[in-house]
């Protein structure tokens, strides 16, 4: 469904994902355990290093978590009228938080456009362009490549492929006229 909405050819990814899931023959407990182990390995505590840290700060500047990119992302959230929820336990520059923010920007653009407020819609579109150019497109493809390369089970590799398709589609959809 997501592929249809976004106009992406996700069929091969979904076929591979279904094949992999079928290998668990309705053993949800084993599936969840395997996904937890893989998630921890890929994104949290593998030794000697985490294969795919999910934070922008790990890919820019000095590579310290909660570095300058995290502060810049927080500023983008604030400018859009958002704040981190008190119960959110990851850093603001986590890949999923940045994708959720992009989704919010797209939603705001669509709503203001449908309401006939083209000036506000243009502002939301400009925020998307800036956020993609300064953040997600700067580090997201490297993160997704590391996720795909470092994964030991197909699930996160396939998820990385899908997320990469989404980023490419957004890069094409939102004109990057003034490359940041």
FENLIN-V669470 format. One record per residue. N is the residue number from 0. RES is the residue in three letters. PSI is psi in whole degrees, -180 to 180 (none if undefined). Layout:
n: <N:N>
res: <RES:RES>
psi: <PSI:PSI>
This chain:
n: <0:1:2:3:4:5:6:7:8:9:10:11:12:13:14:15:16:17:18:19:20:21:22:23:24:25:26:27:28:29:30:31:32:33:34:35:36:37:38:39:40:41:42:43:44:45:46:47:48:49:50:51:52:53:54:55:56:57:58:59:60:61:62:63:64:65:66:67:68:69:70:71:72:73:74:75:76:77:78:79:80:81:82:83:84:85:86:87:88:89:90:91:92:93:94:95:96:97:98:99:100:101:102:103:104:105:106:107:108:109:110:111:112:113:114:115:116:117:118:119:120:121:122:123:124:125:126:127:128:129:130:131:132:133:134:135:136:137:138:139:140:141:142:143:144:145:146:147:148:149:150:151:152:153:154:155:156:157:158:159:160:161:162:163:164:165:166:167:168:169:170:171:172:173:174:175:176:177:178:179>
res: <UNK:UNK:UNK:UNK:UNK:UNK:UNK:UNK:UNK:UNK:UNK:UNK:UNK:UNK:UNK:UNK:UNK:UNK:UNK:UNK:UNK:UNK:UNK:UNK:UNK:UNK:UNK:UNK:UNK:UNK:UNK:UNK:UNK:UNK:UNK:UNK:UNK:UNK:UNK:UNK:UNK:UNK:UNK:UNK:UNK:UNK:UNK:UNK:UNK:UNK:UNK:UNK:UNK:UNK:UNK:UNK:UNK:UNK:UNK:UNK:UNK:UNK:UNK:UNK:UNK:UNK:UNK:UNK:UNK:UNK:UNK:UNK:UNK:UNK:UNK:UNK:UNK:UNK:UNK:UNK:UNK:UNK:UNK:UNK:UNK:UNK:UNK:UNK:UNK:UNK:UNK:UNK:UNK:UNK:UNK:UNK:UNK:UNK:UNK:UNK:UNK:UNK:UNK:UNK:UNK:UNK:UNK:UNK:UNK:UNK:UNK:UNK:UNK:UNK:UNK:UNK:UNK:UNK:UNK:UNK:UNK:UNK:UNK:UNK:UNK:UNK:UNK:UNK:UNK:UNK:UNK:UNK:UNK:UNK:UNK:UNK:UNK:UNK:UNK:UNK:UNK:UNK:UNK:UNK:UNK:UNK:UNK:UNK:UNK:UNK:UNK:UNK:UNK:UNK:UNK:UNK:UNK:UNK:UNK:UNK:UNK:UNK:UNK:UNK:UNK:UNK:UNK:UNK:UNK:UNK:UNK:UNK:UNK:UNK:UNK:UNK:UNK:UNK:UNK:UNK>
psi: <-45:-41:-39:-46:-42:-8:34:149:88:2:-53:-37:-44:-36:-46:-41:-44:-43:-45:-46:-36:-26:-14:-6:57:23:77:-37:-45:-40:-51:-40:-46:-40:-39:-44:-47:-42:-47:-45:-51:-40:-11:-61:32:152:140:-11:159:125:-37:77:131:26:133:-39:-28:-16:-4:161:-132:-2:10:138:149:36:-163:-42:-39:-40:-39:-41:-45:-40:-40:-42:-47:-43:-29:4:20:160:157:137:142:-25:-3:124:8:173:157:-22:24:142:-44:-35:-41:-39:-40:-40:-43:-42:-42:-45:-42:-44:-43:-40:-47:-44:-43:-34:-44:-30:-2:9:81:-30:-45:-39:-41:-37:-44:-39:-41:-39:-41:-50:-48:-44:-43:-48:-37:-22:-86:-43:-14:-33:-23:-47:-37:-43:-46:-37:-41:-37:-48:-42:-34:-13:142:-14:152:-25:-57:-28:-45:-39:-41:-41:-44:-47:-36:-39:-41:-46:-42:-41:-41:-39:-36:-35:-41:117:126:56:-48:86:126:none>
